[in-house]
């Protein structure tokens, strides 16, 4: 089964965008809990750091993650199709 590289690229970008928005909302609603979770995931003590959540930062991160996920999704579909 061949993958449509464009559709897979778009699906990856949309999926990561949704996750980024959900994550940003969680940071906005529960900053302490999310900082603790981020520290646990990175095996680091992040208690001396505070979130710098702004609309500009959220939108910049959204664009960066969408483009990155889209490129990675395109590459995955491209190589998958070549391996068939």
N, CA, C and O atoms as a MOPAC input file, in Angstrom:
PM7 MOZYME 1SCF
protein

 N      0.84300 1    -1.17800 1     0.00000 1
 C      0.00000 1     0.00000 1     0.00000 1
 C      0.89100 1     1.24600 1     0.00000 1
 O      1.69600 1     1.44200 1     0.91000 1
 N      0.74400 1     2.05500 1    -0.99400 1
 C      1.50200 1     3.30200 1    -1.08500 1
 C      0.82700 1     4.37800 1    -0.23200 1
 O     -0.39900 1     4.45400 1    -0.15100 1
 N      1.64800 1     5.19300 1     0.38900 1
 C      1.14100 1     6.33500 1     1.15000 1
 C      1.18300 1     7.58100 1     0.27300 1
 O      2.13700 1     7.78600 1    -0.47800 1
 N      0.15900 1     8.40100 1     0.37000 1
 C      0.16800 1     9.69500 1    -0.29600 1
 C      1.03400 1    10.62300 1     0.55700 1
 O      0.64900 1    10.99100 1     1.66600 1
 N      2.19800 1    10.99600 1     0.03800 1
 C      3.15300 1    11.76700 1     0.84600 1
 C      2.58900 1    13.11100 1     1.26500 1
 O      2.82600 1    13.56000 1     2.38700 1
 N      1.83800 1    13.76400 1     0.37100 1
 C      1.27100 1    15.06500 1     0.72100 1
 C      0.25600 1    14.94000 1     1.86000 1
 O      0.28500 1    15.71800 1     2.81300 1
 N     -0.64300 1    13.95400 1     1.75300 1
 C     -1.66300 1    13.77400 1     2.79500 1
 C     -1.03300 1    13.36800 1     4.12500 1
 O     -1.46800 1    13.82100 1     5.18400 1
 N     -0.00500 1    12.51000 1     4.07000 1
 C      0.66300 1    12.09400 1     5.30500 1
 C      1.38700 1    13.28300 1     5.94300 1
 O      1.38100 1    13.44600 1     7.16300 1
 N      2.00700 1    14.10500 1     5.10300 1
 C      2.67700 1    15.32300 1     5.56500 1
 C      1.66600 1    16.24500 1     6.25500 1
 O      1.92600 1    16.74600 1     7.34900 1
 N      0.52800 1    16.46300 1     5.62100 1
 C     -0.50700 1    17.33600 1     6.16500 1
 C     -1.09300 1    16.75900 1     7.45300 1
 O     -1.32900 1    17.49300 1     8.41300 1
 N     -1.32700 1    15.44900 1     7.47400 1
 C     -1.86000 1    14.80100 1     8.68100 1
 C     -0.88800 1    14.92900 1     9.84600 1
 O     -1.30900 1    15.14700 1    10.98100 1
 N      0.39900 1    14.79800 1     9.58000 1
 C      1.41200 1    14.95700 1    10.62600 1
 C      1.41700 1    16.37900 1    11.15800 1
 O      1.44700 1    16.59100 1    12.37000 1
 N      1.38900 1    17.35000 1    10.26300 1
 C      1.39300 1    18.75500 1    10.67200 1
 C      0.15700 1    19.09900 1    11.50300 1
 O      0.26300 1    19.78700 1    12.51900 1
 N     -1.00100 1    18.62800 1    11.07800 1
 C     -2.24300 1    18.90100 1    11.81700 1
 C     -2.21700 1    18.21200 1    13.18100 1
 O     -2.59800 1    18.81300 1    14.18500 1
 N     -1.77400 1    16.96900 1    13.22300 1
 C     -1.73000 1    16.23100 1    14.49400 1
 C     -0.82300 1    16.92500 1    15.50800 1
 O     -1.20900 1    17.10400 1    16.66300 1
 N      0.37300 1    17.31300 1    15.08400 1
 C      1.28600 1    17.98200 1    15.99800 1
 C      0.76300 1    19.35700 1    16.40300 1
 O      1.01100 1    19.80100 1    17.52400 1
 N      0.04900 1    20.03100 1    15.51800 1
 C     -0.53700 1    21.33000 1    15.85300 1
 C     -1.58400 1    21.18800 1    16.94800 1
 O     -1.63400 1    21.99300 1    17.87800 1
 N     -2.42100 1    20.15800 1    16.83200 1
 C     -3.44800 1    19.92000 1    17.86000 1
 C     -2.78200 1    19.61800 1    19.20300 1
 O     -3.18000 1    20.16100 1    20.23300 1
 N     -1.77300 1    18.75400 1    19.18800 1
 C     -1.06400 1    18.41700 1    20.43100 1
 C     -0.40700 1    19.65100 1    21.02100 1
 O     -0.44200 1    19.83700 1    22.23800 1
 N      0.19600 1    20.51000 1    20.18600 1
 C      0.84400 1    21.73700 1    20.66900 1
 C     -0.16700 1    22.65800 1    21.34900 1
 O      0.12300 1    23.22300 1    22.40300 1
 N     -1.34300 1    22.81400 1    20.75800 1
 C     -2.37600 1    23.67700 1    21.33900 1
 C     -2.86100 1    23.10400 1    22.66200 1
 O     -3.02500 1    23.84700 1    23.62900 1
 N     -3.09300 1    21.80000 1    22.72100 1
 C     -3.52900 1    21.15400 1    23.97200 1
 C     -2.45500 1    21.33800 1    25.05200 1
 O     -2.76900 1    21.68200 1    26.19100 1
 N     -1.20600 1    21.11000 1    24.69400 1
 C     -0.11100 1    21.26000 1    25.64500 1
 C     -0.01500 1    22.70400 1    26.14000 1
 O      0.17100 1    22.94100 1    27.33400 1
 N     -0.14000 1    23.66000 1    25.23200 1
 C     -0.07800 1    25.07000 1    25.61700 1
 C     -1.22100 1    25.43400 1    26.56300 1
 O     -1.02700 1    26.18100 1    27.52200 1
 N     -2.40400 1    24.90600 1    26.28700 1
 C     -3.54000 1    25.15300 1    27.18600 1
 C     -3.29400 1    24.55000 1    28.56800 1
 O     -3.62500 1    25.16400 1    29.58200 1
 N     -2.72000 1    23.36400 1    28.60800 1
 C     -2.41100 1    22.73600 1    29.89900 1
 C     -1.36900 1    23.54600 1    30.67300 1
 O     -1.47500 1    23.68600 1    31.89100 1
 N     -0.37300 1    24.07600 1    29.98000 1
 C      0.63500 1    24.91800 1    30.64700 1
 C     -0.01800 1    26.18000 1    31.18700 1
 O      0.31300 1    26.63000 1    32.28400 1
 N     -0.94100 1    26.75100 1    30.42600 1
 C     -1.63000 1    27.96300 1    30.86300 1
 C     -2.53500 1    27.68100 1    32.07900 1
 O     -2.60700 1    28.48700 1    33.00800 1
 N     -3.22100 1    26.53000 1    32.05700 1
 C     -4.14700 1    26.19800 1    33.14300 1
 C     -3.45600 1    25.63400 1    34.38500 1
 O     -3.85400 1    25.94600 1    35.50700 1
 N     -2.42800 1    24.81000 1    34.19500 1
 C     -1.75900 1    24.11800 1    35.29200 1
 C     -0.24200 1    24.26600 1    35.18100 1
 O      0.44600 1    23.27400 1    34.94400 1
 N      0.29600 1    25.47100 1    35.34500 1
 C      1.73900 1    25.67700 1    35.12000 1
 C      2.62800 1    24.84600 1    36.04500 1
 O      3.63300 1    24.29700 1    35.59300 1
 N      2.28600 1    24.74300 1    37.31300 1
 C      3.10500 1    23.98900 1    38.25900 1
 C      3.14900 1    22.50900 1    37.93700 1
 O      4.21600 1    21.89500 1    37.93000 1
 N      1.98400 1    21.94100 1    37.67000 1
 C      1.90400 1    20.52400 1    37.36900 1
 C      2.63900 1    20.20900 1    36.05800 1
 O      3.32400 1    19.19100 1    35.95900 1
 N      2.49700 1    21.07400 1    35.06600 1
 C      3.15700 1    20.83300 1    33.77400 1
 C      4.67200 1    20.99100 1    33.88000 1
 O      5.42100 1    20.27800 1    33.21100 1
 N      5.13000 1    21.93300 1    34.72800 1
 C      6.57400 1    22.08800 1    34.92800 1
 C      7.13900 1    20.84100 1    35.59600 1
 O      8.21400 1    20.36700 1    35.23100 1
 N      6.41300 1    20.31500 1    36.57300 1
 C      6.83500 1    19.09700 1    37.24100 1
 C      6.87900 1    17.93000 1    36.25700 1
 O      7.82400 1    17.14100 1    36.26900 1
 N      5.86000 1    17.82000 1    35.40900 1
 C      5.81500 1    16.74600 1    34.42900 1
 C      6.95100 1    16.88900 1    33.41800 1
 O      7.58300 1    15.89800 1    33.05200 1
 N      7.21200 1    18.10600 1    32.96900 1
 C      8.31300 1    18.33500 1    32.02300 1
 C      9.64600 1    17.94900 1    32.65300 1
 O     10.49800 1    17.35000 1    31.99600 1
 N      9.82400 1    18.29000 1    33.92000 1
 C     11.05300 1    17.90800 1    34.61600 1
 C     11.19200 1    16.41000 1    34.73500 1
 O     12.28300 1    15.86600 1    34.55700 1
 N     10.09200 1    15.73500 1    35.03600 1
 C     10.12400 1    14.27100 1    35.11900 1
 C     10.46700 1    13.64900 1    33.76700 1
 O     11.23000 1    12.68600 1    33.70000 1
 N      9.90600 1    14.19700 1    32.69600 1
 C     10.15600 1    13.65300 1    31.36500 1
 C     11.60500 1    13.87700 1    30.92500 1
 O     12.16200 1    13.07000 1    30.18200 1
 N     12.20900 1    14.97000 1    31.38200 1
 C     13.59300 1    15.29000 1    31.00600 1
 C     14.61400 1    14.81700 1    32.03600 1
 O     15.81700 1    15.00800 1    31.85500 1
 N     14.14000 1    14.20500 1    33.10900 1
 C     15.01700 1    13.76400 1    34.20000 1
 C     15.83400 1    14.94200 1    34.72000 1
 O     17.04900 1    14.85100 1    34.90000 1
 N     15.13100 1    16.05600 1    34.95700 1
 C     15.81600 1    17.27500 1    35.37000 1
 C     15.00800 1    17.98100 1    36.45700 1
 O     13.80400 1    17.76900 1    36.59800 1
 N     15.69700 1    18.82000 1    37.21600 1
 C     15.03600 1    19.64200 1    38.21900 1
 C     14.77800 1    21.01100 1    37.60500 1
 O     15.69600 1    21.82000 1    37.46600 1
 N     13.53700 1    21.26500 1    37.24300 1
 C     13.18300 1    22.51800 1    36.58900 1
 C     12.47600 1    23.49100 1    37.53000 1
 O     11.84500 1    24.44500 1    37.07500 1
 N     12.57800 1    23.25700 1    38.83200 1
 C     11.83800 1    24.08000 1    39.78800 1
 C     12.30200 1    25.53200 1    39.81700 1
 O     11.53700 1    26.40900 1    40.21900 1
 N     13.52500 1    25.80300 1    39.40300 1
 C     14.01800 1    27.18700 1    39.42900 1
 C     13.64600 1    27.94600 1    38.15600 1
 O     13.98000 1    29.12200 1    38.01700 1
 N     12.97000 1    27.29400 1    37.24500 1
 C     12.58600 1    27.91200 1    35.97100 1
 C     11.09200 1    28.21300 1    36.01100 1
 O     10.33000 1    27.50000 1    36.66500 1
 N     10.67000 1    29.26800 1    35.31500 1
 C      9.23100 1    29.52400 1    35.20000 1
 C      8.86400 1    29.59600 1    33.72300 1
 O      9.69600 1    29.94600 1    32.88600 1
 N      7.62400 1    29.26600 1    33.41100 1
 C      7.14900 1    29.30200 1    32.03600 1
 C      7.05300 1    30.74200 1    31.56500 1
 O      6.70200 1    31.63100 1    32.34100 1
 N      7.36200 1    30.97700 1    30.30300 1
 C      7.18100 1    32.27200 1    29.66600 1
 C      6.17800 1    32.07500 1    28.52900 1
 O      6.55000 1    32.02200 1    27.35700 1
 N      4.90700 1    31.96800 1    28.89500 1
 C      3.86600 1    31.66000 1    27.92300 1
 C      3.25500 1    32.95800 1    27.39900 1
 O      2.66700 1    33.72700 1    28.16000 1
 N      3.40000 1    33.19400 1    26.10200 1
 C      2.78600 1    34.36100 1    25.46900 1
 C      2.10100 1    33.90300 1    24.18600 1
 O      2.39900 1    32.83200 1    23.65800 1
 N      1.19200 1    34.71700 1    23.69900 1
 C      0.49400 1    34.37200 1    22.45700 1
 C      1.50400 1    34.25800 1    21.31300 1
 O      1.42100 1    33.34000 1    20.49800 1
 N      2.45200 1    35.18600 1    21.25500 1
 C      3.48000 1    35.14900 1    20.21000 1
 C      4.30100 1    33.85800 1    20.29300 1
 O      4.58400 1    33.23300 1    19.27100 1
 N      4.67900 1    33.46400 1    21.50200 1
 C      5.44800 1    32.24100 1    21.68700 1
 C      4.66100 1    31.00400 1    21.30900 1
 O      5.20100 1    30.08600 1    20.69000 1
 N      3.38400 1    30.97000 1    21.67700 1
 C      2.53200 1    29.82400 1    21.33700 1
 C      2.39500 1    29.71400 1    19.81800 1
 O      2.49600 1    28.62000 1    19.26300 1
 N      2.16600 1    30.84500 1    19.14700 1
 C      2.02000 1    30.82200 1    17.69000 1
 C      3.32700 1    30.46600 1    16.98600 1
 O      3.31700 1    29.74600 1    15.98700 1
 N      4.44700 1    30.96300 1    17.49600 1
 C      5.75000 1    30.62500 1    16.90700 1
 C      6.03200 1    29.13700 1    17.07700 1
 O      6.49100 1    28.48000 1    16.14300 1
 N      5.75800 1    28.60600 1    18.26600 1
 C      5.94600 1    27.17300 1    18.50000 1
 C      5.01200 1    26.33700 1    17.64800 1
 O      5.40300 1    25.28700 1    17.13800 1
 N      3.77600 1    26.79900 1    17.49000 1
 C      2.80100 1    26.10000 1    16.65200 1
 C      3.30200 1    26.01400 1    15.21000 1
 O      3.24800 1    24.95000 1    14.59400 1
 N      3.78400 1    27.12400 1    14.68000 1
 C      4.29600 1    27.13400 1    13.30600 1
 C      5.52500 1    26.23100 1    13.17900 1
 O      5.64400 1    25.46900 1    12.22100 1
 N      6.42900 1    26.32200 1    14.14300 1
 C      7.65500 1    25.51800 1    14.08500 1
 C      7.33900 1    24.02600 1    14.15300 1
 O      7.90000 1    23.23800 1    13.39100 1
 N      6.45000 1    23.63900 1    15.05400 1
 C      6.10900 1    22.22300 1    15.17500 1
 C      5.35000 1    21.72800 1    13.95200 1
 O      5.56600 1    20.60000 1    13.51000 1
 N      4.45800 1    22.55900 1    13.39300 1
 C      3.69500 1    22.14500 1    12.21300 1
 C      4.62600 1    21.91000 1    11.02500 1
 O      4.50100 1    20.90700 1    10.32300 1
 N      5.55200 1    22.83100 1    10.80300 1
 C      6.49000 1    22.68600 1     9.68400 1
 C      7.40000 1    21.48300 1     9.90700 1
 O      7.60700 1    20.67900 1     8.99800 1
 N      7.94400 1    21.36000 1    11.12000 1
 C      8.83400 1    20.23500 1    11.42200 1
 C      8.11200 1    18.89800 1    11.26600 1
 O      8.64000 1    17.97000 1    10.65300 1
 N      6.91300 1    18.80300 1    11.81700 1
 C      6.14200 1    17.55200 1    11.71300 1
 C      5.77400 1    17.26300 1    10.26800 1
 O      5.78500 1    16.10600 1     9.84900 1
 N      5.44900 1    18.29600 1     9.50000 1
 C      5.11700 1    18.10900 1     8.09700 1
 C      6.29000 1    17.55900 1     7.30400 1
 O      6.13000 1    16.64000 1     6.50100 1
 N      7.47300 1    18.12400 1     7.53200 1
 C      8.67200 1    17.65300 1     6.83800 1
 C      8.99400 1    16.21500 1     7.23600 1
 O      9.29500 1    15.38200 1     6.38100 1
 N      8.93000 1    15.92800 1     8.52700 1
 C      9.20600 1    14.56600 1     8.99400 1
 C      8.16300 1    13.59300 1     8.44800 1
 O      8.50800 1    12.48500 1     8.03700 1
 N      6.89300 1    13.99700 1     8.44000 1
 C      5.84100 1    13.14600 1     7.87900 1
 C      6.06100 1    12.87500 1     6.40700 1
 O      5.85600 1    11.75400 1     5.94200 1
 N      6.48000 1    13.90300 1     5.66200 1
 C      6.76400 1    13.72000 1     4.23500 1
 C      7.92200 1    12.74800 1     4.04900 1
 O      7.86700 1    11.86100 1     3.19600 1
 N      8.97200 1    12.91800 1     4.85200 1
 C     10.12400 1    12.01600 1     4.75700 1
 C      9.74200 1    10.57900 1     5.08700 1
 O     10.16200 1     9.65100 1     4.39700 1
 N      8.95400 1    10.39100 1     6.13100 1
 C      8.51200 1     9.03700 1     6.49600 1
 C      7.74000 1     8.38700 1     5.34900 1
 O      8.01000 1     7.24300 1     4.98400 1
 N      6.78000 1     9.12100 1     4.78100 1
 C      5.98600 1     8.56000 1     3.68500 1
 C      6.85400 1     8.31100 1     2.44900 1
 O      6.69500 1     7.29900 1     1.76600 1
 N      7.75800 1     9.22500 1     2.17200 1
 C      8.65100 1     9.07700 1     1.01800 1
 C      9.50100 1     7.80200 1     1.13800 1
 O      9.55400 1     6.99900 1     0.20600 1
 N     10.15400 1     7.62600 1     2.27400 1
 C     10.99900 1     6.45200 1     2.45400 1
 C     10.17700 1     5.17700 1     2.56100 1
 O     10.60000 1     4.12900 1     2.07300 1
 N      9.02100 1     5.24700 1     3.18500 1
 C      8.13400 1     4.08000 1     3.26800 1
 C      7.77000 1     3.60200 1     1.85900 1
 O      7.84700 1     2.41200 1     1.55500 1
 N      7.37200 1     4.55300 1     1.00500 1
 C      6.98900 1     4.19900 1    -0.36600 1
 C      8.17900 1     3.62700 1    -1.15000 1
 O      7.98800 1     2.77000 1    -2.01300 1
 N      9.37100 1     4.07700 1    -0.86800 1
 C     10.54200 1     3.57700 1    -1.58300 1
 C     10.93800 1     2.16200 1    -1.11500 1
 O     11.56200 1     1.40300 1    -1.85700 1
 N     10.56900 1     1.83300 1     0.10000 1
 C     10.91000 1     0.50900 1     0.64000 1
 C      9.94800 1    -0.59100 1     0.18900 1
 O     10.21700 1    -1.77600 1     0.38200 1
 N      8.84400 1    -0.19600 1    -0.40400 1
 C      7.85700 1    -1.19700 1    -0.85000 1
 C      8.38100 1    -2.01200 1    -2.01300 1
 O      7.68400 1    -2.89500 1    -2.51100 1

